[in-house]
Structures are given as structure tokens and as C-alpha cells.
């Protein structure tokens, strides 16, 4: 990961995921809260996979070898 990616994850993504997790767990209906955590987890995993895939393609296209 580059420096910009690390800054994004530290400053934006991790706090956002933490706040969303807190709000979902605070829900009074525990069943709906569980589904929210599952969906949030799936979205985080999908975002990480997309980031890895896009970064790999970006590096292959713009490498100066």
C-alpha cells in the first residue's frame, strides 16, 4: 500500500467502520443488528478486494519497466 492509502485507512475508513459498527450494535432489535454487522463485514471485505484488484491493475498499466 502506498502512503495515501494508509492515510485514507487510518483517517477515514477505520473510524467510519467503527462508528457504523457501534451504531448497528446499539440497535434495540438484536436480530436486525446482527444482519447489519454481517452486511457491514461483507462490504468491508468487498471493498478490500476491490482495492487490491484495482491497485494491481493500476500498477501493471502505469509501471515504467
PDBQT receptor file of N, H, CA, C and O in Angstrom, charges set to zero:
ATOM      1  N   UNK A   1       0.844  -1.183   0.000  1.00  0.00    +0.000 N 
ATOM      2  CA  UNK A   1       0.000   0.000   0.000  1.00  0.00    +0.000 C 
ATOM      3  C   UNK A   1       0.885   1.240   0.000  1.00  0.00    +0.000 C 
ATOM      4  O   UNK A   1       1.975   1.259   0.572  1.00  0.00    +0.000 OA
ATOM      5  N   UNK A   2       0.391   2.238  -0.642  1.00  0.00    +0.000 N 
ATOM      6  H   UNK A   2      -0.494   2.223  -1.107  1.00  0.00    +0.000 HD
ATOM      7  CA  UNK A   2       1.131   3.490  -0.669  1.00  0.00    +0.000 C 
ATOM      8  C   UNK A   2       0.765   4.333   0.544  1.00  0.00    +0.000 C 
ATOM      9  O   UNK A   2      -0.153   3.999   1.293  1.00  0.00    +0.000 OA
ATOM     10  N   UNK A   3       1.483   5.410   0.724  1.00  0.00    +0.000 N 
ATOM     11  H   UNK A   3       2.228   5.681   0.115  1.00  0.00    +0.000 HD
ATOM     12  CA  UNK A   3       1.233   6.297   1.855  1.00  0.00    +0.000 C 
ATOM     13  C   UNK A   3      -0.168   6.886   1.850  1.00  0.00    +0.000 C 
ATOM     14  O   UNK A   3      -0.800   7.011   2.899  1.00  0.00    +0.000 OA
ATOM     15  N   UNK A   4      -0.651   7.248   0.665  1.00  0.00    +0.000 N 
ATOM     16  H   UNK A   4      -0.138   7.146  -0.187  1.00  0.00    +0.000 HD
ATOM     17  CA  UNK A   4      -2.001   7.817   0.568  1.00  0.00    +0.000 C 
ATOM     18  C   UNK A   4      -3.058   6.803   0.980  1.00  0.00    +0.000 C 
ATOM     19  O   UNK A   4      -4.041   7.164   1.626  1.00  0.00    +0.000 OA
ATOM     20  N   UNK A   5      -2.869   5.546   0.617  1.00  0.00    +0.000 N 
ATOM     21  H   UNK A   5      -2.071   5.253   0.092  1.00  0.00    +0.000 HD
ATOM     22  CA  UNK A   5      -3.825   4.511   1.010  1.00  0.00    +0.000 C 
ATOM     23  C   UNK A   5      -3.827   4.316   2.518  1.00  0.00    +0.000 C 
ATOM     24  O   UNK A   5      -4.885   4.160   3.127  1.00  0.00    +0.000 OA
ATOM     25  N   UNK A   6      -2.654   4.325   3.114  1.00  0.00    +0.000 N 
ATOM     26  H   UNK A   6      -1.794   4.451   2.619  1.00  0.00    +0.000 HD
ATOM     27  CA  UNK A   6      -2.567   4.165   4.564  1.00  0.00    +0.000 C 
ATOM     28  C   UNK A   6      -3.225   5.330   5.293  1.00  0.00    +0.000 C 
ATOM     29  O   UNK A   6      -3.918   5.130   6.291  1.00  0.00    +0.000 OA
ATOM     30  N   UNK A   7      -3.012   6.537   4.801  1.00  0.00    +0.000 N 
ATOM     31  H   UNK A   7      -2.449   6.700   3.991  1.00  0.00    +0.000 HD
ATOM     32  CA  UNK A   7      -3.642   7.707   5.409  1.00  0.00    +0.000 C 
ATOM     33  C   UNK A   7      -5.159   7.597   5.300  1.00  0.00    +0.000 C 
ATOM     34  O   UNK A   7      -5.873   7.885   6.261  1.00  0.00    +0.000 OA
ATOM     35  N   UNK A   8      -5.657   7.181   4.127  1.00  0.00    +0.000 N 
ATOM     36  H   UNK A   8      -5.077   6.948   3.347  1.00  0.00    +0.000 HD
ATOM     37  CA  UNK A   8      -7.101   7.015   3.955  1.00  0.00    +0.000 C 
ATOM     38  C   UNK A   8      -7.644   6.006   4.955  1.00  0.00    +0.000 C 
ATOM     39  O   UNK A   8      -8.653   6.274   5.607  1.00  0.00    +0.000 OA
ATOM     40  N   UNK A   9      -7.002   4.855   5.092  1.00  0.00    +0.000 N 
ATOM     41  H   UNK A   9      -6.183   4.637   4.562  1.00  0.00    +0.000 HD
ATOM     42  CA  UNK A   9      -7.491   3.821   6.006  1.00  0.00    +0.000 C 
ATOM     43  C   UNK A   9      -7.446   4.295   7.448  1.00  0.00    +0.000 C 
ATOM     44  O   UNK A   9      -8.383   4.045   8.206  1.00  0.00    +0.000 OA
ATOM     45  N   UNK A  10      -6.370   4.978   7.845  1.00  0.00    +0.000 N 
ATOM     46  H   UNK A  10      -5.609   5.181   7.229  1.00  0.00    +0.000 HD
ATOM     47  CA  UNK A  10      -6.230   5.404   9.239  1.00  0.00    +0.000 C 
ATOM     48  C   UNK A  10      -7.177   6.552   9.571  1.00  0.00    +0.000 C 
ATOM     49  O   UNK A  10      -7.793   6.555  10.637  1.00  0.00    +0.000 OA
ATOM     50  N   UNK A  11      -7.297   7.525   8.671  1.00  0.00    +0.000 N 
ATOM     51  H   UNK A  11      -6.796   7.522   7.806  1.00  0.00    +0.000 HD
ATOM     52  CA  UNK A  11      -8.077   8.728   8.969  1.00  0.00    +0.000 C 
ATOM     53  C   UNK A  11      -9.565   8.559   8.650  1.00  0.00    +0.000 C 
ATOM     54  O   UNK A  11     -10.409   9.074   9.383  1.00  0.00    +0.000 OA
ATOM     55  N   UNK A  12      -9.896   7.860   7.588  1.00  0.00    +0.000 N 
ATOM     56  H   UNK A  12      -9.211   7.442   6.992  1.00  0.00    +0.000 HD
ATOM     57  CA  UNK A  12     -11.299   7.805   7.143  1.00  0.00    +0.000 C 
ATOM     58  C   UNK A  12     -11.968   6.448   7.349  1.00  0.00    +0.000 C 
ATOM     59  O   UNK A  12     -13.006   6.360   8.005  1.00  0.00    +0.000 OA
ATOM     60  N   UNK A  13     -11.391   5.415   6.804  1.00  0.00    +0.000 N 
ATOM     61  H   UNK A  13     -10.548   5.486   6.271  1.00  0.00    +0.000 HD
ATOM     62  CA  UNK A  13     -12.088   4.126   6.726  1.00  0.00    +0.000 C 
ATOM     63  C   UNK A  13     -12.254   3.464   8.092  1.00  0.00    +0.000 C 
ATOM     64  O   UNK A  13     -13.362   3.051   8.435  1.00  0.00    +0.000 OA
ATOM     65  N   UNK A  14     -11.203   3.355   8.865  1.00  0.00    +0.000 N 
ATOM     66  H   UNK A  14     -10.303   3.690   8.587  1.00  0.00    +0.000 HD
ATOM     67  CA  UNK A  14     -11.293   2.664  10.152  1.00  0.00    +0.000 C 
ATOM     68  C   UNK A  14     -12.253   3.378  11.108  1.00  0.00    +0.000 C 
ATOM     69  O   UNK A  14     -13.093   2.714  11.715  1.00  0.00    +0.000 OA
ATOM     70  N   UNK A  15     -12.164   4.712  11.266  1.00  0.00    +0.000 N 
ATOM     71  H   UNK A  15     -11.482   5.252  10.773  1.00  0.00    +0.000 HD
ATOM     72  CA  UNK A  15     -13.167   5.372  12.125  1.00  0.00    +0.000 C 
ATOM     73  C   UNK A  15     -14.596   5.223  11.600  1.00  0.00    +0.000 C 
ATOM     74  O   UNK A  15     -15.521   5.054  12.395  1.00  0.00    +0.000 OA
ATOM     75  N   UNK A  16     -14.797   5.280  10.282  1.00  0.00    +0.000 N 
ATOM     76  H   UNK A  16     -14.046   5.417   9.637  1.00  0.00    +0.000 HD
ATOM     77  CA  UNK A  16     -16.137   5.105   9.718  1.00  0.00    +0.000 C 
ATOM     78  C   UNK A  16     -16.673   3.711  10.020  1.00  0.00    +0.000 C 
ATOM     79  O   UNK A  16     -17.825   3.566  10.431  1.00  0.00    +0.000 OA
ATOM     80  N   UNK A  17     -15.862   2.702   9.824  1.00  0.00    +0.000 N 
ATOM     81  H   UNK A  17     -14.926   2.820   9.491  1.00  0.00    +0.000 HD
ATOM     82  CA  UNK A  17     -16.283   1.335  10.118  1.00  0.00    +0.000 C 
ATOM     83  C   UNK A  17     -16.593   1.189  11.603  1.00  0.00    +0.000 C 
ATOM     84  O   UNK A  17     -17.565   0.531  11.971  1.00  0.00    +0.000 OA
ATOM     85  N   UNK A  18     -15.776   1.797  12.457  1.00  0.00    +0.000 N 
ATOM     86  H   UNK A  18     -14.985   2.332  12.158  1.00  0.00    +0.000 HD
ATOM     87  CA  UNK A  18     -16.025   1.740  13.900  1.00  0.00    +0.000 C 
ATOM     88  C   UNK A  18     -17.334   2.402  14.289  1.00  0.00    +0.000 C 
ATOM     89  O   UNK A  18     -18.085   1.854  15.096  1.00  0.00    +0.000 OA
ATOM     90  N   UNK A  19     -17.617   3.562  13.735  1.00  0.00    +0.000 N 
ATOM     91  H   UNK A  19     -17.007   4.007  13.079  1.00  0.00    +0.000 HD
ATOM     92  CA  UNK A  19     -18.864   4.265  14.050  1.00  0.00    +0.000 C 
ATOM     93  C   UNK A  19     -20.068   3.474  13.538  1.00  0.00    +0.000 C 
ATOM     94  O   UNK A  19     -21.070   3.345  14.240  1.00  0.00    +0.000 OA
ATOM     95  N   UNK A  20     -19.972   2.949  12.325  1.00  0.00    +0.000 N 
ATOM     96  H   UNK A  20     -19.158   3.054  11.754  1.00  0.00    +0.000 HD
ATOM     97  CA  UNK A  20     -21.080   2.145  11.789  1.00  0.00    +0.000 C 
ATOM     98  C   UNK A  20     -21.310   0.901  12.642  1.00  0.00    +0.000 C 
ATOM     99  O   UNK A  20     -22.455   0.549  12.926  1.00  0.00    +0.000 OA
ATOM    100  N   UNK A  21     -20.244   0.240  13.049  1.00  0.00    +0.000 N 
ATOM    101  H   UNK A  21     -19.314   0.525  12.819  1.00  0.00    +0.000 HD
ATOM    102  CA  UNK A  21     -20.373  -0.944  13.902  1.00  0.00    +0.000 C 
ATOM    103  C   UNK A  21     -21.044  -0.572  15.228  1.00  0.00    +0.000 C 
ATOM    104  O   UNK A  21     -21.931  -1.285  15.699  1.00  0.00    +0.000 OA
ATOM    105  N   UNK A  22     -20.619   0.542  15.825  1.00  0.00    +0.000 N 
ATOM    106  H   UNK A  22     -19.899   1.120  15.443  1.00  0.00    +0.000 HD
ATOM    107  CA  UNK A  22     -21.211   0.998  17.085  1.00  0.00    +0.000 C 
ATOM    108  C   UNK A  22     -22.708   1.275  16.920  1.00  0.00    +0.000 C 
ATOM    109  O   UNK A  22     -23.513   0.860  17.754  1.00  0.00    +0.000 OA
ATOM    110  N   UNK A  23     -23.078   1.971  15.851  1.00  0.00    +0.000 N 
ATOM    111  H   UNK A  23     -22.424   2.308  15.174  1.00  0.00    +0.000 HD
ATOM    112  CA  UNK A  23     -24.490   2.296  15.624  1.00  0.00    +0.000 C 
ATOM    113  C   UNK A  23     -25.325   1.044  15.363  1.00  0.00    +0.000 C 
ATOM    114  O   UNK A  23     -26.463   0.947  15.822  1.00  0.00    +0.000 OA
ATOM    115  N   UNK A  24     -24.767   0.100  14.635  1.00  0.00    +0.000 N 
ATOM    116  H   UNK A  24     -23.842   0.179  14.262  1.00  0.00    +0.000 HD
ATOM    117  CA  UNK A  24     -25.501  -1.136  14.355  1.00  0.00    +0.000 C 
ATOM    118  C   UNK A  24     -25.691  -1.940  15.637  1.00  0.00    +0.000 C 
ATOM    119  O   UNK A  24     -26.778  -2.465  15.879  1.00  0.00    +0.000 OA
ATOM    120  N   UNK A  25     -24.656  -2.043  16.454  1.00  0.00    +0.000 N 
ATOM    121  H   UNK A  25     -23.773  -1.616  16.257  1.00  0.00    +0.000 HD
ATOM    122  CA  UNK A  25     -24.751  -2.824  17.687  1.00  0.00    +0.000 C 
ATOM    123  C   UNK A  25     -25.661  -2.145  18.716  1.00  0.00    +0.000 C 
ATOM    124  O   UNK A  25     -26.206  -2.814  19.593  1.00  0.00    +0.000 OA
ATOM    125  N   UNK A  26     -25.828  -0.836  18.617  1.00  0.00    +0.000 N 
ATOM    126  H   UNK A  26     -25.385  -0.292  17.904  1.00  0.00    +0.000 HD
ATOM    127  CA  UNK A  26     -26.665  -0.087  19.553  1.00  0.00    +0.000 C 
ATOM    128  C   UNK A  26     -28.154  -0.303  19.285  1.00  0.00    +0.000 C 
ATOM    129  O   UNK A  26     -28.991   0.040  20.120  1.00  0.00    +0.000 OA
ATOM    130  N   UNK A  27     -28.486  -0.867  18.129  1.00  0.00    +0.000 N 
ATOM    131  H   UNK A  27     -27.806  -1.146  17.450  1.00  0.00    +0.000 HD
ATOM    132  CA  UNK A  27     -29.879  -1.102  17.752  1.00  0.00    +0.000 C 
ATOM    133  C   UNK A  27     -30.564  -2.001  18.778  1.00  0.00    +0.000 C 
ATOM    134  O   UNK A  27     -29.993  -2.998  19.218  1.00  0.00    +0.000 OA
ATOM    135  N   UNK A  28     -31.776  -1.648  19.151  1.00  0.00    +0.000 N 
ATOM    136  H   UNK A  28     -32.241  -0.837  18.793  1.00  0.00    +0.000 HD
ATOM    137  CA  UNK A  28     -32.516  -2.406  20.163  1.00  0.00    +0.000 C 
ATOM    138  C   UNK A  28     -32.911  -3.794  19.666  1.00  0.00    +0.000 C 
ATOM    139  O   UNK A  28     -32.925  -4.748  20.443  1.00  0.00    +0.000 OA
ATOM    140  N   UNK A  29     -33.229  -3.913  18.393  1.00  0.00    +0.000 N 
ATOM    141  H   UNK A  29     -33.218  -3.138  17.762  1.00  0.00    +0.000 HD
ATOM    142  CA  UNK A  29     -33.606  -5.200  17.827  1.00  0.00    +0.000 C 
ATOM    143  C   UNK A  29     -32.324  -5.962  17.477  1.00  0.00    +0.000 C 
ATOM    144  O   UNK A  29     -31.668  -5.650  16.483  1.00  0.00    +0.000 OA
ATOM    145  N   UNK A  30     -31.972  -6.941  18.279  1.00  0.00    +0.000 N 
ATOM    146  H   UNK A  30     -32.505  -7.194  19.087  1.00  0.00    +0.000 HD
ATOM    147  CA  UNK A  30     -30.690  -7.639  18.129  1.00  0.00    +0.000 C 
ATOM    148  C   UNK A  30     -30.599  -8.402  16.813  1.00  0.00    +0.000 C 
ATOM    149  O   UNK A  30     -29.511  -8.517  16.249  1.00  0.00    +0.000 OA
ATOM    150  N   UNK A  31     -31.717  -8.927  16.308  1.00  0.00    +0.000 N 
ATOM    151  H   UNK A  31     -32.602  -8.834  16.765  1.00  0.00    +0.000 HD
ATOM    152  CA  UNK A  31     -31.680  -9.662  15.048  1.00  0.00    +0.000 C 
ATOM    153  C   UNK A  31     -31.297  -8.741  13.896  1.00  0.00    +0.000 C 
ATOM    154  O   UNK A  31     -30.464  -9.099  13.063  1.00  0.00    +0.000 OA
ATOM    155  N   UNK A  32     -31.902  -7.558  13.846  1.00  0.00    +0.000 N 
ATOM    156  H   UNK A  32     -32.579  -7.267  14.523  1.00  0.00    +0.000 HD
ATOM    157  CA  UNK A  32     -31.553  -6.605  12.792  1.00  0.00    +0.000 C 
ATOM    158  C   UNK A  32     -30.117  -6.121  12.962  1.00  0.00    +0.000 C 
ATOM    159  O   UNK A  32     -29.423  -5.898  11.970  1.00  0.00    +0.000 OA
ATOM    160  N   UNK A  33     -29.665  -5.955  14.191  1.00  0.00    +0.000 N 
ATOM    161  H   UNK A  33     -30.229  -6.136  14.997  1.00  0.00    +0.000 HD
ATOM    162  CA  UNK A  33     -28.285  -5.554  14.435  1.00  0.00    +0.000 C 
ATOM    163  C   UNK A  33     -27.291  -6.586  13.948  1.00  0.00    +0.000 C 
ATOM    164  O   UNK A  33     -26.224  -6.242  13.440  1.00  0.00    +0.000 OA
ATOM    165  N   UNK A  34     -27.641  -7.852  14.102  1.00  0.00    +0.000 N 
ATOM    166  H   UNK A  34     -28.507  -8.132  14.515  1.00  0.00    +0.000 HD
ATOM    167  CA  UNK A  34     -26.771  -8.920  13.624  1.00  0.00    +0.000 C 
ATOM    168  C   UNK A  34     -26.654  -8.898  12.106  1.00  0.00    +0.000 C 
ATOM    169  O   UNK A  34     -25.563  -9.061  11.561  1.00  0.00    +0.000 OA
ATOM    170  N   UNK A  35     -27.772  -8.699  11.428  1.00  0.00    +0.000 N 
ATOM    171  H   UNK A  35     -28.659  -8.567  11.871  1.00  0.00    +0.000 HD
ATOM    172  CA  UNK A  35     -27.730  -8.605   9.977  1.00  0.00    +0.000 C 
ATOM    173  C   UNK A  35     -26.922  -7.394   9.524  1.00  0.00    +0.000 C 
ATOM    174  O   UNK A  35     -26.211  -7.460   8.521  1.00  0.00    +0.000 OA
ATOM    175  N   UNK A  36     -27.028  -6.307  10.247  1.00  0.00    +0.000 N 
ATOM    176  H   UNK A  36     -27.606  -6.253  11.062  1.00  0.00    +0.000 HD
ATOM    177  CA  UNK A  36     -26.253  -5.119   9.900  1.00  0.00    +0.000 C 
ATOM    178  C   UNK A  36     -24.767  -5.357  10.006  1.00  0.00    +0.000 C 
ATOM    179  O   UNK A  36     -24.002  -4.907   9.154  1.00  0.00    +0.000 OA
ATOM    180  N   UNK A  37     -24.343  -6.068  11.056  1.00  0.00    +0.000 N 
ATOM    181  H   UNK A  37     -24.965  -6.434  11.748  1.00  0.00    +0.000 HD
ATOM    182  CA  UNK A  37     -22.920  -6.372  11.224  1.00  0.00    +0.000 C 
ATOM    183  C   UNK A  37     -22.445  -7.306  10.116  1.00  0.00    +0.000 C 
ATOM    184  O   UNK A  37     -21.340  -7.140   9.600  1.00  0.00    +0.000 OA
ATOM    185  N   UNK A  38     -23.265  -8.280   9.746  1.00  0.00    +0.000 N 
ATOM    186  H   UNK A  38     -24.163  -8.414  10.165  1.00  0.00    +0.000 HD
ATOM    187  CA  UNK A  38     -22.899  -9.202   8.672  1.00  0.00    +0.000 C 
ATOM    188  C   UNK A  38     -22.761  -8.457   7.344  1.00  0.00    +0.000 C 
ATOM    189  O   UNK A  38     -21.803  -8.675   6.603  1.00  0.00    +0.000 OA
ATOM    190  N   UNK A  39     -23.710  -7.587   7.051  1.00  0.00    +0.000 N 
ATOM    191  H   UNK A  39     -24.488  -7.410   7.653  1.00  0.00    +0.000 HD
ATOM    192  CA  UNK A  39     -23.653  -6.815   5.807  1.00  0.00    +0.000 C 
ATOM    193  C   UNK A  39     -22.462  -5.864   5.820  1.00  0.00    +0.000 C 
ATOM    194  O   UNK A  39     -21.770  -5.735   4.810  1.00  0.00    +0.000 OA
ATOM    195  N   UNK A  40     -22.210  -5.195   6.948  1.00  0.00    +0.000 N 
ATOM    196  H   UNK A  40     -22.772  -5.300   7.768  1.00  0.00    +0.000 HD
ATOM    197  CA  UNK A  40     -21.052  -4.312   7.056  1.00  0.00    +0.000 C 
ATOM    198  C   UNK A  40     -19.764  -5.081   6.831  1.00  0.00    +0.000 C 
ATOM    199  O   UNK A  40     -18.874  -4.604   6.125  1.00  0.00    +0.000 OA
ATOM    200  N   UNK A  41     -19.651  -6.254   7.415  1.00  0.00    +0.000 N 
ATOM    201  H   UNK A  41     -20.373  -6.641   7.988  1.00  0.00    +0.000 HD
ATOM    202  CA  UNK A  41     -18.457  -7.078   7.216  1.00  0.00    +0.000 C 
ATOM    203  C   UNK A  41     -18.277  -7.483   5.761  1.00  0.00    +0.000 C 
ATOM    204  O   UNK A  41     -17.160  -7.458   5.244  1.00  0.00    +0.000 OA
ATOM    205  N   UNK A  42     -19.362  -7.853   5.101  1.00  0.00    +0.000 N 
ATOM    206  H   UNK A  42     -20.269  -7.873   5.521  1.00  0.00    +0.000 HD
ATOM    207  CA  UNK A  42     -19.281  -8.233   3.690  1.00  0.00    +0.000 C 
ATOM    208  C   UNK A  42     -18.856  -7.040   2.825  1.00  0.00    +0.000 C 
ATOM    209  O   UNK A  42     -18.068  -7.193   1.892  1.00  0.00    +0.000 OA
ATOM    210  N   UNK A  43     -19.379  -5.865   3.139  1.00  0.00    +0.000 N 
ATOM    211  H   UNK A  43     -20.019  -5.741   3.897  1.00  0.00    +0.000 HD
ATOM    212  CA  UNK A  43     -18.997  -4.670   2.374  1.00  0.00    +0.000 C 
ATOM    213  C   UNK A  43     -17.536  -4.302   2.583  1.00  0.00    +0.000 C 
ATOM    214  O   UNK A  43     -16.864  -3.883   1.641  1.00  0.00    +0.000 OA
ATOM    215  N   UNK A  44     -17.039  -4.454   3.799  1.00  0.00    +0.000 N 
ATOM    216  H   UNK A  44     -17.585  -4.795   4.564  1.00  0.00    +0.000 HD
ATOM    217  CA  UNK A  44     -15.632  -4.164   4.078  1.00  0.00    +0.000 C 
ATOM    218  C   UNK A  44     -14.735  -5.137   3.316  1.00  0.00    +0.000 C 
ATOM    219  O   UNK A  44     -13.739  -4.728   2.719  1.00  0.00    +0.000 OA
ATOM    220  N   UNK A  45     -15.086  -6.418   3.334  1.00  0.00    +0.000 N 
ATOM    221  H   UNK A  45     -15.896  -6.751   3.819  1.00  0.00    +0.000 HD
ATOM    222  CA  UNK A  45     -14.293  -7.415   2.607  1.00  0.00    +0.000 C 
ATOM    223  C   UNK A  45     -14.330  -7.131   1.106  1.00  0.00    +0.000 C 
ATOM    224  O   UNK A  45     -13.300  -7.216   0.435  1.00  0.00    +0.000 OA
ATOM    225  N   UNK A  46     -15.501  -6.796   0.576  1.00  0.00    +0.000 N 
ATOM    226  H   UNK A  46     -16.337  -6.727   1.121  1.00  0.00    +0.000 HD
ATOM    227  CA  UNK A  46     -15.614  -6.473  -0.845  1.00  0.00    +0.000 C 
ATOM    228  C   UNK A  46     -14.783  -5.239  -1.192  1.00  0.00    +0.000 C 
ATOM    229  O   UNK A  46     -14.139  -5.206  -2.240  1.00  0.00    +0.000 OA
ATOM    230  N   UNK A  47     -14.790  -4.231  -0.330  1.00  0.00    +0.000 N 
ATOM    231  H   UNK A  47     -15.314  -4.258   0.522  1.00  0.00    +0.000 HD
ATOM    232  CA  UNK A  47     -14.000  -3.019  -0.582  1.00  0.00    +0.000 C 
ATOM    233  C   UNK A  47     -12.511  -3.331  -0.597  1.00  0.00    +0.000 C 
ATOM    234  O   UNK A  47     -11.778  -2.810  -1.438  1.00  0.00    +0.000 OA
ATOM    235  N   UNK A  48     -12.057  -4.173   0.321  1.00  0.00    +0.000 N 
ATOM    236  H   UNK A  48     -12.653  -4.597   1.003  1.00  0.00    +0.000 HD
ATOM    237  CA  UNK A  48     -10.639  -4.538   0.360  1.00  0.00    +0.000 C 
ATOM    238  C   UNK A  48     -10.257  -5.295  -0.912  1.00  0.00    +0.000 C 
ATOM    239  O   UNK A  48      -9.199  -5.038  -1.487  1.00  0.00    +0.000 OA
ATOM    240  N   UNK A  49     -11.107  -6.227  -1.357  1.00  0.00    +0.000 N 
ATOM    241  H   UNK A  49     -11.967  -6.436  -0.890  1.00  0.00    +0.000 HD
ATOM    242  CA  UNK A  49     -10.816  -6.969  -2.581  1.00  0.00    +0.000 C 
ATOM    243  C   UNK A  49     -10.768  -6.048  -3.797  1.00  0.00    +0.000 C 
ATOM    244  O   UNK A  49      -9.904  -6.207  -4.660  1.00  0.00    +0.000 OA
ATOM    245  N   UNK A  50     -11.685  -5.089  -3.872  1.00  0.00    +0.000 N 
ATOM    246  H   UNK A  50     -12.386  -4.960  -3.171  1.00  0.00    +0.000 HD
ATOM    247  CA  UNK A  50     -11.681  -4.141  -4.987  1.00  0.00    +0.000 C 
ATOM    248  C   UNK A  50     -10.428  -3.281  -4.949  1.00  0.00    +0.000 C 
ATOM    249  O   UNK A  50      -9.822  -3.032  -5.991  1.00  0.00    +0.000 OA
ATOM    250  N   UNK A  51     -10.033  -2.828  -3.780  1.00  0.00    +0.000 N 
ATOM    251  H   UNK A  51     -10.525  -3.031  -2.934  1.00  0.00    +0.000 HD
ATOM    252  CA  UNK A  51      -8.822  -2.008  -3.660  1.00  0.00    +0.000 C 
ATOM    253  C   UNK A  51      -7.603  -2.785  -4.124  1.00  0.00    +0.000 C 
ATOM    254  O   UNK A  51      -6.778  -2.249  -4.864  1.00  0.00    +0.000 OA
ATOM    255  N   UNK A  52      -7.474  -4.029  -3.706  1.00  0.00    +0.000 N 
ATOM    256  H   UNK A  52      -8.144  -4.464  -3.105  1.00  0.00    +0.000 HD
ATOM    257  CA  UNK A  52      -6.328  -4.848  -4.106  1.00  0.00    +0.000 C 
ATOM    258  C   UNK A  52      -6.341  -5.070  -5.613  1.00  0.00    +0.000 C 
ATOM    259  O   UNK A  52      -5.300  -4.958  -6.260  1.00  0.00    +0.000 OA
ATOM    260  N   UNK A  53      -7.502  -5.382  -6.180  1.00  0.00    +0.000 N 
ATOM    261  H   UNK A  53      -8.348  -5.472  -5.654  1.00  0.00    +0.000 HD
ATOM    262  CA  UNK A  53      -7.609  -5.639  -7.611  1.00  0.00    +0.000 C 
ATOM    263  C   UNK A  53      -7.290  -4.380  -8.421  1.00  0.00    +0.000 C 
ATOM    264  O   UNK A  53      -6.524  -4.449  -9.383  1.00  0.00    +0.000 OA
ATOM    265  N   UNK A  54      -7.856  -3.248  -8.052  1.00  0.00    +0.000 N 
ATOM    266  H   UNK A  54      -8.478  -3.193  -7.271  1.00  0.00    +0.000 HD
ATOM    267  CA  UNK A  54      -7.635  -2.003  -8.788  1.00  0.00    +0.000 C 
ATOM    268  C   UNK A  54      -6.181  -1.566  -8.664  1.00  0.00    +0.000 C 
ATOM    269  O   UNK A  54      -5.591  -1.107  -9.642  1.00  0.00    +0.000 OA
ATOM    270  N   UNK A  55      -5.599  -1.700  -7.486  1.00  0.00    +0.000 N 
ATOM    271  H   UNK A  55      -6.078  -2.073  -6.691  1.00  0.00    +0.000 HD
ATOM    272  CA  UNK A  55      -4.202  -1.308  -7.296  1.00  0.00    +0.000 C 
ATOM    273  C   UNK A  55      -3.286  -2.182  -8.137  1.00  0.00    +0.000 C 
ATOM    274  O   UNK A  55      -2.318  -1.686  -8.713  1.00  0.00    +0.000 OA
ATOM    275  N   UNK A  56      -3.577  -3.474  -8.216  1.00  0.00    +0.000 N 
ATOM    276  H   UNK A  56      -4.363  -3.877  -7.748  1.00  0.00    +0.000 HD
ATOM    277  CA  UNK A  56      -2.757  -4.381  -9.021  1.00  0.00    +0.000 C 
ATOM    278  C   UNK A  56      -2.821  -3.983 -10.483  1.00  0.00    +0.000 C 
ATOM    279  O   UNK A  56      -1.784  -3.905 -11.142  1.00  0.00    +0.000 OA
ATOM    280  N   UNK A  57      -4.019  -3.729 -11.009  1.00  0.00    +0.000 N 
ATOM    281  H   UNK A  57      -4.861  -3.793 -10.473  1.00  0.00    +0.000 HD
ATOM    282  CA  UNK A  57      -4.165  -3.321 -12.403  1.00  0.00    +0.000 C 
ATOM    283  C   UNK A  57      -3.544  -1.958 -12.655  1.00  0.00    +0.000 C 
ATOM    284  O   UNK A  57      -2.931  -1.743 -13.701  1.00  0.00    +0.000 OA
ATOM    285  N   UNK A  58      -3.690  -1.043 -11.723  1.00  0.00    +0.000 N 
ATOM    286  H   UNK A  58      -4.188  -1.217 -10.873  1.00  0.00    +0.000 HD
ATOM    287  CA  UNK A  58      -3.117   0.302 -11.870  1.00  0.00    +0.000 C 
ATOM    288  C   UNK A  58      -1.607   0.221 -11.964  1.00  0.00    +0.000 C 
ATOM    289  O   UNK A  58      -1.004   0.894 -12.799  1.00  0.00    +0.000 OA
ATOM    290  N   UNK A  59      -0.982  -0.596 -11.116  1.00  0.00    +0.000 N 
ATOM    291  H   UNK A  59      -1.472  -1.143 -10.437  1.00  0.00    +0.000 HD
ATOM    292  CA  UNK A  59       0.473  -0.736 -11.130  1.00  0.00    +0.000 C 
ATOM    293  C   UNK A  59       0.942  -1.403 -12.428  1.00  0.00    +0.000 C 
ATOM    294  O   UNK A  59       1.994  -1.044 -12.958  1.00  0.00    +0.000 OA
ATOM    295  N   UNK A  60       0.188  -2.350 -12.934  1.00  0.00    +0.000 N 
ATOM    296  H   UNK A  60      -0.667  -2.641 -12.504  1.00  0.00    +0.000 HD
ATOM    297  CA  UNK A  60       0.572  -3.040 -14.176  1.00  0.00    +0.000 C 
ATOM    298  C   UNK A  60       0.483  -2.102 -15.374  1.00  0.00    +0.000 C 
ATOM    299  O   UNK A  60       1.324  -2.162 -16.271  1.00  0.00    +0.000 OA
ATOM    300  N   UNK A  61      -0.515  -1.245 -15.395  1.00  0.00    +0.000 N 
ATOM    301  H   UNK A  61      -1.198  -1.196 -14.666  1.00  0.00    +0.000 HD
ATOM    302  CA  UNK A  61      -0.704  -0.351 -16.536  1.00  0.00    +0.000 C 
ATOM    303  C   UNK A  61       0.325   0.778 -16.538  1.00  0.00    +0.000 C 
ATOM    304  O   UNK A  61       0.867   1.131 -17.585  1.00  0.00    +0.000 OA
ATOM    305  N   UNK A  62       0.592   1.342 -15.355  1.00  0.00    +0.000 N 
ATOM    306  H   UNK A  62       0.152   1.055 -14.504  1.00  0.00    +0.000 HD
ATOM    307  CA  UNK A  62       1.413   2.538 -15.279  1.00  0.00    +0.000 C 
ATOM    308  C   UNK A  62       2.837   2.277 -14.814  1.00  0.00    +0.000 C 
ATOM    309  O   UNK A  62       3.547   3.220 -14.466  1.00  0.00    +0.000 OA
ATOM    310  N   UNK A  63       3.273   1.024 -14.798  1.00  0.00    +0.000 N 
ATOM    311  H   UNK A  63       2.696   0.258 -15.081  1.00  0.00    +0.000 HD
ATOM    312  CA  UNK A  63       4.669   0.765 -14.407  1.00  0.00    +0.000 C 
ATOM    313  C   UNK A  63       5.591   1.204 -15.531  1.00  0.00    +0.000 C 
ATOM    314  O   UNK A  63       5.211   1.162 -16.701  1.00  0.00    +0.000 OA
ATOM    315  N   UNK A  64       6.799   1.623 -15.184  1.00  0.00    +0.000 N 
ATOM    316  H   UNK A  64       7.108   1.657 -14.234  1.00  0.00    +0.000 HD
ATOM    317  CA  UNK A  64       7.732   2.162 -16.161  1.00  0.00    +0.000 C 
ATOM    318  C   UNK A  64       8.847   1.172 -16.476  1.00  0.00    +0.000 C 
ATOM    319  O   UNK A  64       9.982   1.577 -16.727  1.00  0.00    +0.000 OA
ATOM    320  N   UNK A  65       8.541  -0.084 -16.464  1.00  0.00    +0.000 N 
ATOM    321  H   UNK A  65       7.619  -0.413 -16.260  1.00  0.00    +0.000 HD
ATOM    322  CA  UNK A  65       9.550  -1.114 -16.793  1.00  0.00    +0.000 C 
ATOM    323  C   UNK A  65       9.675  -1.281 -18.283  1.00  0.00    +0.000 C 
ATOM    324  O   UNK A  65      10.470  -2.098 -18.748  1.00  0.00    +0.000 OA
TER     325      UNK A  65
